[in-house]
Amino acid sequence: MISSRGVADRWRRATYGLAAVGLEVGASAWAVGLRPSLSGLLVPLSVAGVILCALGVVVRRPLLNGWATVLVATALMAGEVGRPVEVVVPAAYAVLLLASTELAWRSAQLATTQDWERGALRRWWWLMGALCPGGFAVAVLSGLVGSAALGAGSALAVLGGAGVLALGALVLRGVQRLGR
């Protein structure tokens, strides 16, 4: 017989897994919706990514979820070819895929015999709450620097690139502190 704690852990694992697959479905729909004229290419990539994500959650193999993210991100990037350079959409998309992959990983971790106390779960949620907006800010800033560098000299690109790296290091340092 499964204890009430075991039922709660299975429910939490299923919830995280479903959320991961749901985010992959949303990201896939977004990619296809941005460029419906390429649906013949984007739909198979997206469907393969969603199936791989669901399979990774069911068999508890986070590596499959990483590959699912690669397929779904490839669908977005293929849809962006030939369009004007955008900064916010790819950054938001990246954060969506980061959250999906992290939820899939968490679902697999909950399936092990590890005991996640409340403090560890709370720190994980704080970590995600910091990593997603921080990652979005770094991605937008790097996109802006990259866009500005297209029309400016290489000195601006180097200076902006260094600033992005510094901001990324600050975000990661803050995330490390939250993870402790």
Beta strands, then each sheet from edge to edge (+ up, - down):
end
